[in-house]
């Protein structure tokens, strides 16, 4: 019974916080899926959400992703990613073929994660500032989405969910290599 009362409160707080972070009166900014309050927008820069749910946002390195979510939000955990994957999902094409991604959830409780692609910077191993190293070209935009999640472990591997039109998987990479992925936050 407590869960029924707490979820509407989480939704309300989520909507108020994101509206303040956006400096707008938008209210469709948080959706509860399998008990987790997901934001409806990717992060466009540290502490700021994208203007629209369909916007790709920015690709972040692991080091910048762990601090990218606005105050009151954080990266999802592995368990929360599994809960999202367990929700209904389908490949979605919007505006003709201009926007592609995956919709998770059902009914009015859905979020759209754009297939923003990713950047792999494998040549960064000996580099101190990976954003200027290796291949900085976004790959597979409109074909794949890659979203960081936090395992809570202090290891050398950063983890992410990757999806395309027919599959969803979890993977990891050495965070010091400077690979870049999207950020979708959840309420704390």
PyMOL commands that set and color helices and strands:
alter all, ss='L'
color gray80, all
select helices_A, chain A and resi 2-22+62-65+78-86+122-126+130-132+175-177
alter helices_A, ss='H'
color red, helices_A
select strands_A, chain A and resi 30-33+36-45+48-49+60-61+73-75+89-94+99-106+109-114+145-149+157-163+168-174+180-181+184-187
alter strands_A, ss='S'
color yellow, strands_A
deselect
rebuild
show_as cartoon
